[in-house]
Amino acid sequence: MIDNYEAMKKLFLIILLFSFIQSFSQEISKKELRQQKEQEEFNSTISLINSKEFEFNANQALPLNGPSIDLSTNTNQLIVKNDSLICDMPFFGRAFNIDYNEQGGFHFSGTISNYKKDIHSKKKKIELKFNLKNQSDSYQFHLTISFNKNASLTILSNNRAAITYWGKIDELKKNSENQ
């Protein structure tokens, strides 16, 4: 009777140990699957950036002095197509020197200069820096993109306070390509 009890006890411990090892191995595979998915998304993001044809759409703005502003009801878009840029972003903040007839926000297009791209593989992050100069102002853009296409865009201007936007990058839409 005691041998039977000891055998059942050992069998129970073996089953318990086996189920623990199996659940531990599943946790490792879930982690590996998540890392693999993130790497695939990062590779897709790199391909999109390398195409130099993408758009940034913001869902929030963070002015230099003030609370964040929801942009879900505002039209906003930054389009990069090869070496051209179209910027149609709202502006909230202090303007230092603008023309009297100039409409609010950033509404311009032009040719990009000083384009720099840094890919940080370990952090799964891409940083783009570029400039644009038009007849009324000079702009610096700093776009930081995560592996899943979430992004933050900071615009520095000679005539306005700095502002940061949060949103996502995506492929150019059909109506954007014709602009």
Steps between C-alpha positions, in 0.01 A plus 500: 500500500784737586681417174182578307466831684863593434464406132188720468681785675798475261268479198313808618827693545618394153172615342518829692861554394419418136207743490719772656774448240245498218340828615846657540597399146175651368582830673837509328340434163241776559782742574689387192187537286446854628862591425472346154181696429663824619801433275272439200314826571834682537622360165174617339547846652859516371379407150237775514757760609752382238237550229494871593128503424295518818272727698478596864158562653486644850242425765642733768701821512719610788583871480812623675297676771168336557305178530471239226227560242287231340525521120241238410273772357777706337639428157871443522751330278868496423579329170850394398536400137861451389662838568172695517300589807140615541414628846144574608514504881319719754711717728430578864747725672688823477580657164788747500499646152240408239341685211169673566314305228655162588250235604559321831686173514767353278375498139779471246683270263854490375819305455663322794865568580749340743305172517652269766374157602617305805375146559535373858448124466529414870237756598297430184484872429568719195591870514464731203629855495457739210459868422287711270536865418244715321470874437353577843664255743748222562385172658672207668314168528583218739290187450546206740327178393455184708483145364119509475487828301407718800690824464573839648576803284667814632500811283741783574443828323682833497171688538304277740549307821585130474212253492482121517234276345422136582349268243577227248675470169343310214528440127386783278130487428379533142365853546832609660708378207336744260589807705 
